[in-house]
Amino acid sequence: MTDNKGKSFYGSVKVGERGQIVIPKKARDEYGIKPGDSLVVFGDDKKVVKIMKADMMRDFALKVLEDLDKND
């Protein structure tokens, strides 16, 4: 389900004994998450956990570095 602010809710998941979760299929499909993909996990002081595909993080970091080079 997606609201009018571009945020989505995909349901709830349980953490297994080894700390693993299953990302709901609809979320995997929407974000193109495939078996073997690397994910980056972030958290904040409000105890919010966010997950991002590692290749997206790489693209973001390269863009930041590119922008820094333009300012030199």
N, CA, C and O atoms as CSV, one atom per row, in Angstrom:
chain,resi,resn,atom,element,x,y,z
A,1,MET,N,N,0.841,-1.170,0.000
A,1,MET,CA,C,0.000,0.000,0.000
A,1,MET,C,C,0.892,1.241,0.000
A,1,MET,O,O,1.849,1.308,0.772
A,2,THR,N,N,0.598,2.208,-0.842
A,2,THR,CA,C,1.386,3.438,-0.932
A,2,THR,C,C,0.487,4.621,-0.597
A,2,THR,O,O,-0.648,4.699,-1.066
A,3,ASP,N,N,1.001,5.547,0.221
A,3,ASP,CA,C,0.199,6.730,0.522
A,3,ASP,C,C,0.566,7.850,-0.439
A,3,ASP,O,O,1.349,7.639,-1.365
A,4,ASN,N,N,0.015,9.027,-0.232
A,4,ASN,CA,C,0.228,10.134,-1.165
A,4,ASN,C,C,1.571,10.822,-0.995
A,4,ASN,O,O,1.844,11.792,-1.701
A,5,LYS,N,N,2.414,10.364,-0.094
A,5,LYS,CA,C,3.728,10.981,0.114
A,5,LYS,C,C,4.853,10.071,-0.366
A,5,LYS,O,O,6.011,10.291,-0.009
A,6,GLY,N,N,4.541,9.065,-1.159
A,6,GLY,CA,C,5.569,8.192,-1.702
A,6,GLY,C,C,6.134,7.191,-0.715
A,6,GLY,O,O,7.185,6.604,-0.974
A,7,LYS,N,N,5.477,6.983,0.391
A,7,LYS,CA,C,5.941,6.015,1.383
A,7,LYS,C,C,5.046,4.788,1.312
A,7,LYS,O,O,3.866,4.886,0.976
A,8,SER,N,N,5.610,3.647,1.626
A,8,SER,CA,C,4.863,2.405,1.492
A,8,SER,C,C,4.886,1.588,2.770
A,8,SER,O,O,5.811,1.694,3.575
A,9,PHE,N,N,3.862,0.778,2.946
A,9,PHE,CA,C,3.779,-0.185,4.033
A,9,PHE,C,C,3.537,-1.547,3.395
A,9,PHE,O,O,2.579,-1.719,2.641
A,10,TYR,N,N,4.400,-2.515,3.693
A,10,TYR,CA,C,4.312,-3.827,3.065
A,10,TYR,C,C,3.872,-4.927,4.017
A,10,TYR,O,O,3.850,-6.095,3.628
A,11,GLY,N,N,3.527,-4.594,5.238
A,11,GLY,CA,C,3.133,-5.594,6.219
A,11,GLY,C,C,4.199,-5.716,7.289
A,11,GLY,O,O,5.121,-4.903,7.353
A,12,SER,N,N,4.075,-6.725,8.121
A,12,SER,CA,C,5.058,-6.938,9.178
A,12,SER,C,C,5.761,-8.270,8.947
A,12,SER,O,O,5.238,-9.164,8.281
A,13,VAL,N,N,6.952,-8.379,9.510
A,13,VAL,CA,C,7.745,-9.607,9.392
A,13,VAL,C,C,8.260,-9.976,10.772
A,13,VAL,O,O,8.349,-9.126,11.658
A,14,LYS,N,N,8.595,-11.235,10.948
A,14,LYS,CA,C,9.170,-11.700,12.212
A,14,LYS,C,C,10.661,-11.911,12.027
A,14,LYS,O,O,11.115,-12.340,10.967
A,15,VAL,N,N,11.409,-11.608,13.065
A,15,VAL,CA,C,12.843,-11.856,13.080
A,15,VAL,C,C,13.062,-13.289,13.533
A,15,VAL,O,O,12.571,-13.704,14.582
A,16,GLY,N,N,13.811,-14.045,12.721
A,16,GLY,CA,C,14.103,-15.427,13.063
A,16,GLY,C,C,15.190,-15.532,14.121
A,16,GLY,O,O,15.772,-14.525,14.524
A,17,GLU,N,N,15.459,-16.737,14.565
A,17,GLU,CA,C,16.449,-16.963,15.615
A,17,GLU,C,C,17.843,-16.487,15.240
A,17,GLU,O,O,18.638,-16.142,16.114
A,18,ARG,N,N,18.146,-16.467,13.946
A,18,ARG,CA,C,19.465,-16.020,13.482
A,18,ARG,C,C,19.455,-14.538,13.104
A,18,ARG,O,O,20.404,-14.049,12.492
A,19,GLY,N,N,18.381,-13.819,13.466
A,19,GLY,CA,C,18.305,-12.385,13.180
A,19,GLY,C,C,17.868,-12.078,11.761
A,19,GLY,O,O,17.985,-10.935,11.320
A,20,GLN,N,N,17.374,-13.057,11.042
A,20,GLN,CA,C,16.986,-12.868,9.651
A,20,GLN,C,C,15.521,-12.473,9.530
A,20,GLN,O,O,14.683,-12.847,10.350
A,21,ILE,N,N,15.238,-11.701,8.478
A,21,ILE,CA,C,13.858,-11.361,8.131
A,21,ILE,C,C,13.647,-11.708,6.666
A,21,ILE,O,O,14.604,-11.848,5.905
A,22,VAL,N,N,12.390,-11.845,6.280
A,22,VAL,CA,C,12.028,-12.021,4.880
A,22,VAL,C,C,11.412,-10.717,4.415
A,22,VAL,O,O,10.427,-10.252,4.989
A,23,ILE,N,N,11.986,-10.124,3.379
A,23,ILE,CA,C,11.443,-8.896,2.812
A,23,ILE,C,C,10.225,-9.294,1.977
A,23,ILE,O,O,10.332,-10.153,1.102
A,24,PRO,N,N,9.075,-8.679,2.238
A,24,PRO,CA,C,7.866,-9.060,1.497
A,24,PRO,C,C,8.071,-8.981,-0.024
A,24,PRO,O,O,8.761,-8.095,-0.528
A,25,LYS,N,N,7.451,-9.933,-0.739
A,25,LYS,CA,C,7.617,-10.040,-2.186
A,25,LYS,C,C,7.285,-8.738,-2.899
A,25,LYS,O,O,8.007,-8.331,-3.809
A,26,LYS,N,N,6.200,-8.079,-2.495
A,26,LYS,CA,C,5.826,-6.832,-3.166
A,26,LYS,C,C,6.943,-5.789,-3.039
A,26,LYS,O,O,7.225,-5.065,-3.994
A,27,ALA,N,N,7.573,-5.710,-1.878
A,27,ALA,CA,C,8.683,-4.768,-1.678
A,27,ALA,C,C,9.882,-5.182,-2.520
A,27,ALA,O,O,10.523,-4.334,-3.141
A,28,ARG,N,N,10.198,-6.492,-2.550
A,28,ARG,CA,C,11.323,-6.968,-3.372
A,28,ARG,C,C,11.088,-6.650,-4.834
A,28,ARG,O,O,12.000,-6.209,-5.534
A,29,ASP,N,N,9.869,-6.871,-5.297
A,29,ASP,CA,C,9.542,-6.582,-6.698
A,29,ASP,C,C,9.640,-5.084,-6.991
A,29,ASP,O,O,10.220,-4.680,-7.998
A,30,GLU,N,N,9.072,-4.268,-6.111
A,30,GLU,CA,C,9.052,-2.817,-6.327
A,30,GLU,C,C,10.458,-2.223,-6.346
A,30,GLU,O,O,10.736,-1.302,-7.114
A,31,TYR,N,N,11.341,-2.751,-5.498
A,31,TYR,CA,C,12.692,-2.193,-5.396
A,31,TYR,C,C,13.744,-3.020,-6.126
A,31,TYR,O,O,14.936,-2.725,-6.041
A,32,GLY,N,N,13.312,-4.047,-6.838
A,32,GLY,CA,C,14.238,-4.844,-7.635
A,32,GLY,C,C,15.261,-5.607,-6.813
A,32,GLY,O,O,16.406,-5.762,-7.237
A,33,ILE,N,N,14.861,-6.083,-5.644
A,33,ILE,CA,C,15.765,-6.829,-4.773
A,33,ILE,C,C,15.727,-8.298,-5.179
A,33,ILE,O,O,14.673,-8.934,-5.173
A,34,LYS,N,N,16.881,-8.812,-5.529
A,34,LYS,CA,C,17.005,-10.195,-6.009
A,34,LYS,C,C,17.897,-10.994,-5.055
A,34,LYS,O,O,18.689,-10.413,-4.313
A,35,PRO,N,N,17.766,-12.339,-5.075
A,35,PRO,CA,C,18.664,-13.162,-4.251
A,35,PRO,C,C,20.124,-12.845,-4.578
A,35,PRO,O,O,20.501,-12.733,-5.745
A,36,GLY,N,N,20.928,-12.704,-3.545
A,36,GLY,CA,C,22.343,-12.398,-3.732
A,36,GLY,C,C,22.672,-10.914,-3.700
A,36,GLY,O,O,23.842,-10.549,-3.596
A,37,ASP,N,N,21.648,-10.038,-3.788
A,37,ASP,CA,C,21.899,-8.597,-3.701
A,37,ASP,C,C,22.458,-8.252,-2.326
A,37,ASP,O,O,22.118,-8.890,-1.329
A,38,SER,N,N,23.314,-7.241,-2.281
A,38,SER,CA,C,23.816,-6.729,-1.007
A,38,SER,C,C,22.965,-5.543,-0.593
A,38,SER,O,O,22.607,-4.700,-1.415
A,39,LEU,N,N,22.649,-5.489,0.687
A,39,LEU,CA,C,21.846,-4.399,1.243
A,39,LEU,C,C,22.640,-3.715,2.342
A,39,LEU,O,O,23.451,-4.348,3.018
A,40,VAL,N,N,22.404,-2.419,2.520
A,40,VAL,CA,C,23.021,-1.641,3.583
A,40,VAL,C,C,21.920,-1.322,4.589
A,40,VAL,O,O,20.819,-0.928,4.207
A,41,VAL,N,N,22.219,-1.492,5.872
A,41,VAL,CA,C,21.229,-1.271,6.926
A,41,VAL,C,C,21.652,-0.063,7.750
A,41,VAL,O,O,22.782,-0.004,8.236
A,42,PHE,N,N,20.748,0.900,7.909
A,42,PHE,CA,C,20.979,2.116,8.685
A,42,PHE,C,C,20.015,2.135,9.859
A,42,PHE,O,O,18.966,1.492,9.821
A,43,GLY,N,N,20.369,2.866,10.892
A,43,GLY,CA,C,19.468,3.073,12.017
A,43,GLY,C,C,19.694,4.449,12.607
A,43,GLY,O,O,20.726,5.076,12.367
A,44,ASP,N,N,18.730,4.916,13.377
A,44,ASP,CA,C,18.888,6.215,14.021
A,44,ASP,C,C,18.493,6.135,15.490
A,44,ASP,O,O,18.091,5.081,15.982
A,45,ASP,N,N,18.613,7.264,16.181
A,45,ASP,CA,C,18.337,7.280,17.618
A,45,ASP,C,C,16.859,7.130,17.945
A,45,ASP,O,O,16.494,6.986,19.112
A,46,LYS,N,N,16.005,7.161,16.925
A,46,LYS,CA,C,14.567,6.943,17.129
A,46,LYS,C,C,14.209,5.468,16.936
A,46,LYS,O,O,13.037,5.092,16.913
A,47,LYS,N,N,15.254,4.641,16.797
A,47,LYS,CA,C,15.102,3.193,16.614
A,47,LYS,C,C,14.384,2.854,15.315
A,47,LYS,O,O,13.609,1.900,15.246
A,48,VAL,N,N,14.657,3.653,14.287
A,48,VAL,CA,C,14.133,3.394,12.948
A,48,VAL,C,C,15.232,2.715,12.148
A,48,VAL,O,O,16.364,3.197,12.106
A,49,VAL,N,N,14.903,1.604,11.518
A,49,VAL,CA,C,15.847,0.870,10.692
A,49,VAL,C,C,15.457,1.074,9.230
A,49,VAL,O,O,14.291,0.946,8.858
A,50,LYS,N,N,16.456,1.393,8.414
A,50,LYS,CA,C,16.215,1.590,6.987
A,50,LYS,C,C,17.172,0.692,6.218
A,50,LYS,O,O,18.316,0.492,6.627
A,51,ILE,N,N,16.697,0.156,5.110
A,51,ILE,CA,C,17.489,-0.741,4.279
A,51,ILE,C,C,17.570,-0.160,2.873
A,51,ILE,O,O,16.570,0.293,2.317
A,52,MET,N,N,18.772,-0.180,2.309
A,52,MET,CA,C,18.986,0.355,0.965
A,52,MET,C,C,19.839,-0.646,0.183
A,52,MET,O,O,20.743,-1.270,0.738
A,53,LYS,N,N,19.545,-0.792,-1.102
A,53,LYS,CA,C,20.393,-1.649,-1.932
A,53,LYS,C,C,21.789,-1.044,-1.977
A,53,LYS,O,O,21.947,0.163,-2.158
A,54,ALA,N,N,22.796,-1.888,-1.812
A,54,ALA,CA,C,24.181,-1.415,-1.753
A,54,ALA,C,C,24.598,-0.722,-3.040
A,54,ALA,O,O,25.376,0.231,-2.995
A,55,ASP,N,N,24.097,-1.179,-4.198
A,55,ASP,CA,C,24.485,-0.522,-5.447
A,55,ASP,C,C,23.940,0.897,-5.526
A,55,ASP,O,O,24.553,1.758,-6.156
A,56,MET,N,N,22.790,1.153,-4.893
A,56,MET,CA,C,22.244,2.509,-4.847
A,56,MET,C,C,23.122,3.398,-3.967
A,56,MET,O,O,23.331,4.572,-4.269
A,57,MET,N,N,23.629,2.831,-2.884
A,57,MET,CA,C,24.522,3.564,-1.992
A,57,MET,C,C,25.813,3.904,-2.722
A,57,MET,O,O,26.347,5.003,-2.571
A,58,ARG,N,N,26.310,2.968,-3.507
A,58,ARG,CA,C,27.530,3.186,-4.288
A,58,ARG,C,C,27.305,4.317,-5.283
A,58,ARG,O,O,28.142,5.212,-5.404
A,59,ASP,N,N,26.178,4.282,-5.997
A,59,ASP,CA,C,25.857,5.333,-6.971
A,59,ASP,C,C,25.765,6.696,-6.287
A,59,ASP,O,O,26.239,7.698,-6.822
A,60,PHE,N,N,25.150,6.727,-5.098
A,60,PHE,CA,C,25.024,7.969,-4.348
A,60,PHE,C,C,26.398,8.506,-3.949
A,60,PHE,O,O,26.675,9.696,-4.096
A,61,ALA,N,N,27.259,7.610,-3.440
A,61,ALA,CA,C,28.597,8.027,-3.018
A,61,ALA,C,C,29.407,8.562,-4.203
A,61,ALA,O,O,30.115,9.560,-4.071
A,62,LEU,N,N,29.305,7.906,-5.348
A,62,LEU,CA,C,30.023,8.379,-6.538
A,62,LEU,C,C,29.518,9.753,-6.978
A,62,LEU,O,O,30.311,10.588,-7.413
A,63,LYS,N,N,28.227,9.995,-6.873
A,63,LYS,CA,C,27.655,11.298,-7.225
A,63,LYS,C,C,28.181,12.379,-6.275
A,63,LYS,O,O,28.517,13.480,-6.713
A,64,VAL,N,N,28.252,12.071,-4.993
A,64,VAL,CA,C,28.781,13.031,-4.014
A,64,VAL,C,C,30.232,13.358,-4.350
A,64,VAL,O,O,30.622,14.525,-4.348
A,65,LEU,N,N,31.033,12.334,-4.638
A,65,LEU,CA,C,32.435,12.565,-4.980
A,65,LEU,C,C,32.565,13.396,-6.255
A,65,LEU,O,O,33.427,14.270,-6.348
A,66,GLU,N,N,31.718,13.123,-7.222
A,66,GLU,CA,C,31.719,13.889,-8.467
A,66,GLU,C,C,31.402,15.361,-8.195
A,66,GLU,O,O,32.052,16.253,-8.739
A,67,ASP,N,N,30.403,15.606,-7.353
A,67,ASP,CA,C,30.023,16.978,-7.005
A,67,ASP,C,C,31.136,17.675,-6.241
A,67,ASP,O,O,31.362,18.869,-6.438
A,68,LEU,N,N,31.837,16.951,-5.373
A,68,LEU,CA,C,32.959,17.536,-4.631
A,68,LEU,C,C,34.072,17.953,-5.585
A,68,LEU,O,O,34.692,19.001,-5.405
A,69,ASP,N,N,34.324,17.126,-6.605
A,69,ASP,CA,C,35.357,17.458,-7.591
A,69,ASP,C,C,35.012,18.724,-8.363
A,69,ASP,O,O,35.904,19.491,-8.726
A,70,LYS,N,N,33.733,18.948,-8.614
A,70,LYS,CA,C,33.299,20.132,-9.347
A,70,LYS,C,C,33.545,21.411,-8.546
A,70,LYS,O,O,33.708,22.487,-9.120
A,71,ASN,N,N,33.570,21.286,-7.220
A,71,ASN,CA,C,33.730,22.441,-6.345
A,71,ASN,C,C,35.192,22.759,-6.044
A,71,ASN,O,O,35.477,23.752,-5.376
A,72,ASP,N,N,36.117,21.940,-6.520
A,72,ASP,CA,C,37.551,22.188,-6.269
A,72,ASP,C,C,38.105,23.248,-7.172
A,72,ASP,O,O,39.290,23.572,-7.088
